[in-house]
């Protein structure tokens, strides 16, 4: 018996079967800590909040680092923006702060691409 399920991806820009391992590790993080975008490989570090220090300064502990081909990273960003646009009404319905950040980010992206 297999420990994965198959999702068939059939789009104009991509045709593949995605095998999702049911035992894949899932790590919750509070945000992205560092980015390094190179011509071939990009690296991203994610953090979780570790509380405040004695001076009331937030402490952030890296929890996950990934290395990804830069082309795949760019494709991930483009797909993320597309998904955010599709789900924007639902995402923004009850979250004004998210709405402000998303609009600012999309406006910046649109200006860069114009």
VOPAGU-2260 file (C-alpha; in pm, 1 decimal, decimal comma):
REM VOPAGU-2260
SITE   aa  ch    i         X         Y         Z
SITE  UNK   A    0       0,0       0,0       0,0
SITE  UNK   A    1     147,3     336,3     -98,0
SITE  UNK   A    2     192,8     628,6     141,1
SITE  UNK   A    3     125,1     889,3    -120,7
SITE  UNK   A    4    -157,3    1028,4    -323,5
SITE  UNK   A    5    -134,2    1143,0    -680,4
SITE  UNK   A    6    -253,5    1478,0    -809,9
SITE  UNK   A    7    -254,9    1501,9   -1186,6
SITE  UNK   A    8    -149,2    1847,7   -1304,9
SITE  UNK   A    9    -263,8    1918,0   -1658,3
SITE  UNK   A   10    -230,3    2284,3   -1758,9
SITE  UNK   A   11    -108,8    2463,2   -2067,2
SITE  UNK   A   12     217,9    2552,7   -1892,1
SITE  UNK   A   13     274,5    2229,2   -1695,9
SITE  UNK   A   14     194,0    1861,3   -1730,7
SITE  UNK   A   15     303,5    1627,9   -1450,4
SITE  UNK   A   16     185,3    1397,1   -1172,8
SITE  UNK   A   17     246,8    1530,3    -823,4
SITE  UNK   A   18     303,0    1247,1    -575,6
SITE  UNK   A   19     223,4    1376,8    -227,4
SITE  UNK   A   20     394,1    1173,0      44,3
SITE  UNK   A   21     156,3    1155,7     339,9
SITE  UNK   A   22     458,3    1148,3     574,7
SITE  UNK   A   23     612,3    1474,3     450,7
SITE  UNK   A   24     734,9    1694,0     734,7
SITE  UNK   A   25     530,7    2005,7     796,9
SITE  UNK   A   26     700,4    2291,7     979,4
SITE  UNK   A   27     511,0    2597,4    1105,4
SITE  UNK   A   28     705,1    2923,8    1087,4
SITE  UNK   A   29     615,5    3282,2    1170,2
SITE  UNK   A   30     786,3    3437,4     868,5
SITE  UNK   A   31    1077,9    3459,2     628,2
SITE  UNK   A   32    1407,6    3562,0     787,5
SITE  UNK   A   33    1656,5    3586,2     502,3
SITE  UNK   A   34    1666,4    3553,9     124,4
SITE  UNK   A   35    1962,0    3498,9    -103,5
SITE  UNK   A   36    1875,0    3499,0    -471,9
SITE  UNK   A   37    2151,6    3375,0    -696,3
SITE  UNK   A   38    2165,9    3311,9   -1070,1
SITE  UNK   A   39    2137,9    2933,8   -1024,3
SITE  UNK   A   40    2022,4    2865,6    -667,6
SITE  UNK   A   41    1824,4    3072,1    -418,6
SITE  UNK   A   42    1812,5    3016,1     -42,6
SITE  UNK   A   43    1544,6    3112,3     205,6
SITE  UNK   A   44    1552,5    3094,9     584,8
SITE  UNK   A   45    1232,1    3093,4     787,5
SITE  UNK   A   46    1193,2    3182,1    1154,5
SITE  UNK   A   47     970,1    3126,4    1453,9
SITE  UNK   A   48     935,3    3384,2    1727,9
SITE  UNK   A   49    1135,5    3291,7    2037,2
SITE  UNK   A   50     987,4    3559,7    2263,0
SITE  UNK   A   51    1141,1    3879,2    2395,4
SITE  UNK   A   52    1484,8    3927,0    2546,4
SITE  UNK   A   53    1557,9    4124,0    2864,8
SITE  UNK   A   54    1542,6    4449,9    2661,7
SITE  UNK   A   55    1198,9    4363,1    2515,8
SITE  UNK   A   56    1347,7    4298,6    2171,0
SITE  UNK   A   57    1183,4    4019,1    1977,3
SITE  UNK   A   58    1402,6    3714,3    1928,6
SITE  UNK   A   59    1359,7    3517,2    1607,1
SITE  UNK   A   60    1500,1    3164,6    1572,0
SITE  UNK   A   61    1556,4    3015,1    1229,2
SITE  UNK   A   62    1358,2    2692,8    1195,8
SITE  UNK   A   63    1392,2    2598,2     832,2
SITE  UNK   A   64    1630,8    2669,8     546,8
SITE  UNK   A   65    1566,1    2570,6     189,3
SITE  UNK   A   66    1773,9    2585,2    -126,6
SITE  UNK   A   67    1579,1    2592,9    -452,5
SITE  UNK   A   68    1674,8    2647,0    -815,5
SITE  UNK   A   69    1619,8    3017,0    -885,8
SITE  UNK   A   70    1393,8    2942,2   -1183,3
SITE  UNK   A   71    1171,9    2724,7    -961,9
SITE  UNK   A   72    1172,1    3000,3    -696,8
SITE  UNK   A   73    1055,5    3257,8    -953,6
SITE  UNK   A   74     784,5    3017,3   -1072,0
SITE  UNK   A   75     678,3    2969,9    -707,7
SITE  UNK   A   76     651,6    3347,5    -659,3
SITE  UNK   A   77     449,2    3388,8    -979,6
SITE  UNK   A   78     212,8    3105,2    -879,8
SITE  UNK   A   79     178,4    3249,7    -528,3
SITE  UNK   A   80      82,7    3591,6    -666,4
SITE  UNK   A   81    -167,0    3430,4    -902,6
SITE  UNK   A   82    -321,6    3227,6    -619,1
SITE  UNK   A   83    -339,4    3535,8    -395,9
SITE  UNK   A   84    -518,6    3726,7    -669,2
SITE  UNK   A   85    -769,9    3443,3    -714,8
SITE  UNK   A   86    -837,2    3417,1    -341,2
SITE  UNK   A   87    -805,4    3785,6    -257,0
SITE  UNK   A   88   -1173,7    3847,0    -176,2
SITE  UNK   A   89   -1183,4    3560,0      73,7
SITE  UNK   A   90    -844,5    3645,4     223,5
SITE  UNK   A   91    -920,9    4012,4     263,5
SITE  UNK   A   92   -1278,5    3989,6     385,9
SITE  UNK   A   93   -1189,1    4008,7     756,6
SITE  UNK   A   94    -824,8    4114,0     757,6
SITE  UNK   A   95    -751,6    4481,1     692,7
SITE  UNK   A   96    -376,9    4450,2     765,9
SITE  UNK   A   97    -340,8    4166,7     515,1
SITE  UNK   A   98    -537,8    4372,1     264,8
SITE  UNK   A   99    -301,0    4669,2     296,4
SITE  UNK   A  100      11,0    4452,2     259,2
SITE  UNK   A  101    -129,5    4257,3     -35,8
SITE  UNK   A  102    -240,5    4568,4    -222,6
SITE  UNK   A  103      96,7    4737,0    -166,9
SITE  UNK   A  104     283,4    4425,7    -282,0
SITE  UNK   A  105      69,1    4377,5    -591,7
SITE  UNK   A  106      96,9    4747,8    -680,8
SITE  UNK   A  107     476,5    4725,7    -654,2
SITE  UNK   A  108     479,9    4416,1    -872,8
SITE  UNK   A  109     252,4    4576,2   -1131,6
SITE  UNK   A  110     467,9    4890,5   -1147,5
SITE  UNK   A  111     783,2    4680,6   -1197,4
SITE  UNK   A  112     622,7    4484,5   -1478,6
SITE  UNK   A  113     478,6    4788,1   -1659,3
